[in-house]
């Protein structure tokens, strides 16, 4: 009953179905496929993503990659300070600390001057930090409208599988500017003494978006807000813009019939002809994704995977390590970002054609148990920008060889295999 299904509960499921239907209706008039030039194979993948997530692909977007942690929070804070109509904020983990406090204060100031500010945060994701109760007390004193996502409460009879989480990270300002990616709303050491003592910091990649994709990002927020509160928020229709990129939002999660991100990711990987570069802090693939990657390498595609040298989660780290031998033997190059940093970015590129960024890891949790949001971007310009990020990772990372991996201890081999068996529960 606890772990055997991913159902969300009757009320929440009904609301999500209503929201998904409303999004489909809103975007129905927006014809995506015929207005974007792409290969026949890519056209089928865009159509698949549209069918699964209801979001069409649209040209006219501009995307700026933001690899600097502190600067990203400053950029989001600045946009909130300039907000005129509304601010929609949604993060898996949220905390008020020395780095994020200016952004929270900007949200409160905006709400006080009449801007509608709505704030979502995952209940269990944020509750695990020592900053949670002070944050709730602070929010209660402001005009910010806030709600925890997927809350659990024995007293209020809120029961469901406890590891279903909303893992999305996004910000929308006035329906004109959006931010999304891998970063949580907290300082890079997650307000934990152990991380500070070890010098451990999370390395992230966010992006700033303008153009029609912002409306899709806003629709994702509105869907989550309605699912949690029952309140309907107005969402602006996609606007024509003159940005250089075609982009498509792909929401995914336990409320969808299919594993949206897994199906689209596997399709993109299978379409690669020359090069694949994947960054995923938690790499625990199912068989379809594993076979797609190893098959790509075997047919001559240059495939590389960026992971952290040291995993921040013991069980997941060992489950991930259990796949390294098969990856290395197939010809995939594995780069390990140096300790004490945690490479938490989530993105990949396919040839010189497609770049994907978002909140989704390449693991079964992100495919089946977490609400995620990803963005597909077409064009050599954005791939080139992403290559700069990948090159920076490679410069500081150490390549793992099959010879080195074969020498690890029998204890570690045993733990890898044990935790691989339990990976569906992690």
C-alpha positions as CSV (number, residue, x, y, z in Angstrom):
1,X,0.0,0.0,0.0
2,X,2.8,2.4,0.8
3,X,5.3,1.7,-2.0
4,X,3.4,-0.3,-4.6
5,X,1.7,2.5,-6.5
6,X,2.1,6.1,-7.4
7,X,-1.5,7.3,-7.1
8,X,-1.9,10.8,-5.8
9,X,-5.3,10.6,-4.1
10,X,-8.7,11.2,-5.7
11,X,-9.0,15.0,-5.2
12,X,-5.4,15.8,-6.3
13,X,-5.7,13.4,-9.3
14,X,-9.0,15.1,-10.4
15,X,-7.5,18.5,-10.1
16,X,-4.5,17.6,-12.1
17,X,-6.6,16.0,-14.8
18,X,-8.7,19.3,-15.0
19,X,-5.5,21.4,-15.2
20,X,-4.0,19.2,-17.9
21,X,-7.2,19.4,-19.9
22,X,-7.3,23.2,-19.6
23,X,-3.7,23.5,-20.7
24,X,-4.4,21.3,-23.8
25,X,-7.4,23.5,-24.6
26,X,-5.5,26.7,-24.1
27,X,-2.6,25.6,-26.4
28,X,-4.8,23.8,-28.9
29,X,-4.9,26.9,-31.2
30,X,-1.2,27.1,-31.1
31,X,0.1,25.0,-34.0
32,X,3.6,24.1,-33.1
33,X,5.0,21.6,-35.6
34,X,4.5,23.3,-38.9
35,X,6.1,26.6,-37.8
36,X,9.4,25.1,-36.8
37,X,12.0,23.7,-39.2
38,X,13.4,20.3,-38.1
39,X,14.3,16.9,-39.3
40,X,11.5,14.3,-39.8
41,X,12.8,12.3,-36.8
42,X,12.9,15.4,-34.6
43,X,9.4,16.3,-35.7
44,X,8.1,13.0,-34.4
45,X,9.8,13.6,-31.0
46,X,8.3,17.1,-30.8
47,X,4.9,15.6,-31.6
48,X,5.5,12.9,-28.9
49,X,6.4,15.6,-26.3
50,X,3.3,17.6,-27.3
51,X,1.0,14.6,-27.0
52,X,2.5,13.6,-23.6
53,X,2.8,17.1,-21.9
54,X,0.3,19.2,-23.9
55,X,3.0,21.8,-24.6
56,X,3.7,22.6,-28.2
57,X,7.1,23.6,-29.6
58,X,7.4,27.3,-30.5
59,X,10.0,29.4,-32.2
60,X,10.9,33.0,-31.0
61,X,12.5,32.1,-27.6
62,X,15.7,33.4,-26.1
63,X,17.5,31.3,-23.4
64,X,20.5,32.5,-21.4
65,X,22.3,29.8,-19.4
66,X,23.2,30.8,-15.8
67,X,26.0,28.6,-14.3
68,X,26.8,31.0,-11.4
69,X,24.9,30.1,-8.2
70,X,24.9,33.4,-6.4
71,X,24.5,35.4,-9.5
72,X,21.4,33.4,-10.5
73,X,19.7,34.3,-7.2
74,X,20.6,37.9,-7.7
75,X,19.1,37.8,-11.3
76,X,15.9,36.3,-10.0
77,X,15.7,38.8,-7.2
78,X,16.1,41.7,-9.7
79,X,13.3,40.5,-11.9
80,X,11.0,40.2,-8.8
81,X,11.9,43.7,-7.8
82,X,10.7,44.9,-11.2
83,X,7.5,42.9,-11.3
84,X,4.3,44.7,-12.2
85,X,1.5,42.1,-12.2
86,X,2.5,38.8,-10.7
87,X,5.3,36.5,-9.5
88,X,5.1,32.7,-9.5
89,X,7.8,30.9,-7.5
90,X,8.1,27.1,-7.2
91,X,11.1,25.2,-5.8
92,X,11.5,21.7,-4.4
93,X,13.6,23.0,-1.5
94,X,13.2,26.5,-0.2
95,X,15.0,28.2,2.7
96,X,15.5,31.7,4.0
97,X,19.2,32.2,4.6
98,X,21.9,34.8,4.0
99,X,22.0,34.1,0.2
100,X,18.2,33.8,-0.4
101,X,17.0,36.4,2.0
102,X,17.1,39.3,-0.5
103,X,14.9,37.2,-2.9
104,X,12.4,36.5,-0.2
105,X,12.3,40.1,0.8
106,X,11.8,41.1,-2.8
107,X,8.8,38.7,-2.9
108,X,7.3,40.2,0.2
109,X,7.9,43.8,-1.0
110,X,6.3,43.0,-4.3
111,X,3.2,41.5,-2.6
112,X,3.0,44.5,-0.3
113,X,2.8,46.9,-3.3
114,X,0.0,45.0,-4.9
115,X,1.8,42.4,-7.1
116,X,0.2,38.9,-6.8
117,X,2.9,36.7,-5.4
118,X,2.3,32.9,-5.3
119,X,4.9,30.6,-3.8
120,X,5.0,26.8,-3.8
121,X,7.6,24.5,-2.1
122,X,7.7,20.8,-1.6
123,X,6.6,19.8,1.9
124,X,9.1,17.1,2.7
125,X,11.9,18.5,0.5
126,X,11.9,21.8,2.5
127,X,11.0,20.4,5.8
128,X,14.3,18.5,6.1
129,X,16.2,21.7,6.6
130,X,16.6,23.5,9.9
131,X,15.3,26.7,8.2
132,X,11.8,25.3,7.6
133,X,9.9,26.4,10.7
134,X,11.4,29.9,10.6
135,X,10.5,30.2,6.9
136,X,6.9,29.3,7.6
137,X,6.7,31.9,10.5
138,X,8.2,34.6,8.3
139,X,5.9,33.8,5.3
140,X,2.8,34.0,7.6
141,X,3.7,37.7,8.4
142,X,3.8,38.7,4.7
143,X,1.2,39.1,1.9
144,X,2.8,36.2,-0.1
145,X,0.3,33.5,-0.9
146,X,2.1,30.2,-0.3
147,X,1.3,26.5,-0.1
148,X,3.4,23.3,0.6
149,X,3.3,20.7,-2.2
150,X,2.3,17.1,-1.5
151,X,1.9,17.6,2.3
152,X,1.6,14.7,4.6
153,X,-0.4,14.9,7.8
154,X,-1.8,12.1,10.1
155,X,-4.0,14.7,11.9
156,X,-5.5,15.9,8.6
157,X,-5.7,12.4,7.1
158,X,-3.3,13.3,4.2
159,X,-1.9,9.9,3.2
160,X,-0.2,8.7,0.1
161,X,3.1,7.1,-0.9
162,X,5.5,9.3,1.1
163,X,8.3,9.5,-1.5
164,X,6.1,11.2,-4.2
165,X,7.6,14.6,-4.5
166,X,7.3,17.8,-6.6
167,X,10.9,18.3,-7.7
168,X,10.3,21.3,-10.1
169,X,12.3,24.6,-9.8
170,X,10.9,27.6,-11.7
171,X,10.1,31.3,-11.5
172,X,7.8,33.3,-13.7
173,X,7.5,37.1,-13.6
174,X,4.6,38.9,-15.3
175,X,4.3,36.1,-17.8
176,X,7.2,37.7,-19.6
177,X,10.4,36.2,-18.0
178,X,11.0,32.8,-16.7
179,X,13.8,30.9,-14.9
180,X,14.1,27.1,-14.6
181,X,16.8,24.4,-14.1
182,X,18.3,22.4,-11.3
183,X,18.9,24.8,-8.5
184,X,16.9,24.8,-5.2
185,X,16.1,28.1,-3.4
186,X,18.8,27.8,-0.7
187,X,22.5,28.6,-0.2
188,X,24.9,26.1,-2.0
189,X,25.7,24.2,1.2
190,X,22.0,23.6,2.0
191,X,22.3,25.1,5.5
192,X,23.9,22.0,6.9
193,X,26.9,22.1,9.2
194,X,28.4,18.9,7.8
195,X,28.4,20.4,4.2
196,X,30.0,23.6,5.5
197,X,32.6,21.7,7.4
198,X,33.6,19.6,4.4
199,X,33.4,22.7,2.0
200,X,30.7,20.9,0.1
201,X,28.8,23.1,-2.3
202,X,26.2,22.2,-5.0
203,X,27.1,23.2,-8.6
204,X,23.9,24.1,-10.6
205,X,22.7,25.2,-14.0
206,X,19.7,27.5,-14.4
207,X,18.5,29.4,-17.4
208,X,16.6,32.7,-18.0
209,X,13.9,32.4,-20.7
210,X,11.9,34.9,-22.7
211,X,9.4,34.2,-25.5
212,X,6.5,31.7,-25.9
213,X,8.1,29.1,-23.6
214,X,7.4,31.3,-20.6
215,X,3.6,30.8,-21.1
216,X,4.2,27.1,-21.0
217,X,6.3,27.4,-17.8
218,X,3.5,29.6,-16.3
219,X,1.0,26.9,-17.2
220,X,3.0,24.3,-15.2
221,X,3.0,26.6,-12.2
222,X,-0.8,27.2,-12.5
223,X,-1.4,23.5,-12.8
224,X,0.6,22.8,-9.6
225,X,-1.1,25.7,-7.7
226,X,-4.6,24.5,-8.7
227,X,-3.7,20.9,-7.7
228,X,-2.6,22.0,-4.2
229,X,-5.1,24.8,-3.5
230,X,-8.0,24.4,-5.8
231,X,-7.5,28.0,-6.9
232,X,-7.4,28.8,-10.7
233,X,-4.8,31.3,-11.8
234,X,-5.0,33.1,-15.2
235,X,-2.2,32.1,-17.6
236,X,-1.2,34.3,-20.5
237,X,-1.3,32.9,-24.0
238,X,2.1,32.4,-25.8
239,X,3.3,35.6,-27.4
240,X,5.1,35.9,-30.7
241,X,8.7,36.9,-30.2
242,X,11.8,37.3,-32.3
243,X,14.2,35.1,-30.2
244,X,16.5,32.7,-32.1
245,X,15.3,29.4,-30.5
246,X,12.5,26.9,-30.8
247,X,11.7,25.5,-27.4
248,X,9.2,23.1,-25.9
249,X,8.3,22.5,-22.2
250,X,7.9,18.9,-21.0
251,X,6.2,18.5,-17.7
252,X,6.3,15.0,-16.2
253,X,5.3,13.2,-13.0
254,X,3.2,10.6,-11.3
255,X,0.0,12.2,-12.3
256,X,0.7,11.6,-16.0
257,X,-0.3,8.2,-17.6
258,X,3.1,7.8,-19.3
259,X,6.7,8.5,-18.0
260,X,6.9,11.6,-20.2
261,X,10.6,12.5,-19.6
262,X,11.8,8.9,-20.0
263,X,10.0,8.4,-23.3
264,X,11.3,11.7,-24.8
265,X,14.8,11.4,-23.4
266,X,15.1,7.8,-24.8
267,X,13.8,9.0,-28.2
268,X,16.3,11.8,-28.3
269,X,19.3,9.6,-27.3
270,X,18.3,7.0,-30.0
271,X,18.2,9.8,-32.6
272,X,21.9,10.8,-31.9
273,X,24.3,10.4,-34.8
274,X,27.5,12.0,-33.6
275,X,27.7,13.1,-30.0
276,X,25.8,12.8,-26.7
277,X,26.8,14.7,-23.5
278,X,24.8,14.0,-20.4
279,X,25.1,15.6,-16.9
280,X,23.1,13.9,-14.2
281,X,23.9,13.9,-10.5
282,X,21.8,10.8,-10.0
283,X,22.1,8.3,-12.8
284,X,20.0,5.1,-12.1
285,X,18.5,4.3,-15.5
286,X,15.8,1.8,-16.4
287,X,16.7,-0.8,-19.1
288,X,15.3,1.2,-22.0
289,X,17.5,4.2,-21.2
290,X,20.5,2.1,-20.4
291,X,20.2,0.2,-23.7
292,X,19.6,3.4,-25.7
293,X,22.8,4.9,-24.3
294,X,25.0,1.9,-24.6
295,X,23.7,1.1,-28.1
296,X,24.4,4.7,-29.2
297,X,28.0,4.3,-28.0
298,X,28.3,0.9,-29.8
299,X,27.2,2.4,-33.1
300,X,29.9,5.0,-33.0
301,X,28.3,8.0,-31.2
302,X,30.6,9.8,-28.8
303,X,28.9,9.5,-25.5
304,X,30.0,11.1,-22.2
305,X,28.5,11.2,-18.8
306,X,29.3,13.8,-16.1
307,X,28.6,12.8,-12.5
308,X,30.0,13.7,-9.1
309,X,33.1,12.0,-7.7
310,X,31.4,11.8,-4.3
311,X,27.7,11.1,-4.0
312,X,25.7,13.1,-1.5
313,X,23.3,10.2,-1.0
314,X,24.9,6.9,0.1
315,X,22.3,4.4,-1.3
316,X,21.8,6.3,-4.6
317,X,25.6,6.7,-5.1
318,X,26.1,2.9,-4.8
319,X,23.1,2.1,-7.1
320,X,24.5,4.5,-9.7
321,X,28.0,3.0,-9.4
322,X,26.6,-0.4,-10.3
323,X,26.1,0.8,-13.9
324,X,29.6,2.1,-14.5
325,X,31.2,-1.1,-15.7
326,X,28.5,-1.7,-18.4
327,X,28.8,2.0,-19.5
328,X,32.6,1.9,-19.7
329,X,32.6,-1.4,-21.5
330,X,30.3,0.0,-24.2
331,X,32.6,2.9,-24.8
332,X,30.9,5.6,-22.8
333,X,33.3,8.1,-21.1
334,X,32.6,8.9,-17.5
335,X,33.8,12.2,-16.0
336,X,33.7,12.7,-12.2
337,X,33.4,16.2,-10.9
338,X,35.8,16.7,-8.0
339,X,35.0,16.4,-4.4
340,X,33.9,18.3,-2.2
341,X,31.6,19.7,-4.9
342,X,28.3,18.1,-5.8
343,X,27.5,18.4,-9.5
344,X,23.8,18.8,-9.4
345,X,23.1,20.2,-12.9
346,X,20.7,18.3,-15.1
347,X,21.1,18.7,-18.8
348,X,22.2,17.0,-22.0
349,X,23.0,17.7,-25.7
350,X,22.3,15.7,-28.8
351,X,24.7,16.3,-31.8
352,X,24.6,20.0,-32.7
353,X,20.8,19.9,-32.8
354,X,19.1,19.7,-29.4
355,X,19.8,20.8,-25.8
356,X,17.7,19.8,-22.8
357,X,17.7,21.4,-19.4
358,X,15.5,21.1,-16.4
359,X,15.0,19.5,-13.0
360,X,14.9,15.8,-14.1
361,X,17.7,13.4,-13.3
362,X,18.4,10.3,-15.3
363,X,17.0,8.0,-12.6
364,X,13.8,6.0,-11.9
365,X,12.8,8.5,-9.2
366,X,12.7,11.4,-11.7
367,X,10.9,9.2,-14.3
368,X,8.2,7.7,-12.0
369,X,8.0,9.4,-8.6
370,X,8.8,13.1,-9.0
371,X,7.0,15.9,-10.7
372,X,9.7,17.4,-13.1
373,X,9.8,19.9,-15.8
374,X,12.3,19.9,-18.7
375,X,12.8,22.2,-21.7
376,X,13.9,21.0,-25.2
377,X,15.7,23.6,-27.2
378,X,16.6,23.3,-30.9
379,X,19.4,25.0,-32.7
380,X,23.2,25.0,-32.9
381,X,23.5,28.3,-30.9
382,X,22.1,26.9,-27.7
383,X,24.0,23.7,-28.1
384,X,27.2,25.7,-28.5
385,X,26.4,27.6,-25.3
386,X,25.8,24.3,-23.5
387,X,29.1,23.0,-24.9
388,X,30.9,25.8,-23.1
389,X,29.4,24.5,-19.8
390,X,30.4,20.9,-20.6
391,X,33.9,22.0,-21.5
392,X,34.2,23.7,-18.1
393,X,33.1,20.5,-16.3
394,X,35.6,18.4,-18.3
395,X,38.5,20.7,-17.5
396,X,38.1,20.1,-13.8
397,X,36.8,16.6,-13.8
398,X,38.8,13.3,-13.8
399,X,38.0,10.6,-16.3
400,X,37.1,7.2,-14.8
401,X,38.8,4.3,-16.7
402,X,37.6,0.7,-16.8
403,X,41.0,-0.4,-15.4
404,X,40.7,1.9,-12.4
405,X,37.1,0.8,-11.8
406,X,37.9,-2.9,-11.9
407,X,40.3,-2.4,-8.9
408,X,37.7,-1.2,-6.4
409,X,37.1,-3.3,-3.3
410,X,34.8,-6.3,-3.1
411,X,32.9,-4.5,-0.4
412,X,32.0,-1.6,-2.7
413,X,31.1,-4.1,-5.5
414,X,28.7,-5.8,-3.1
415,X,27.1,-2.6,-1.9
416,X,26.7,-1.4,-5.5
417,X,24.7,-4.5,-6.4
418,X,22.6,-4.5,-3.2
419,X,21.5,-0.9,-3.6
420,X,20.9,-1.4,-7.3
421,X,18.2,-3.9,-6.3
422,X,16.6,-1.4,-4.0
423,X,16.9,1.6,-6.3
424,X,13.1,1.7,-7.0
425,X,12.6,2.6,-3.3
426,X,15.3,5.3,-3.0
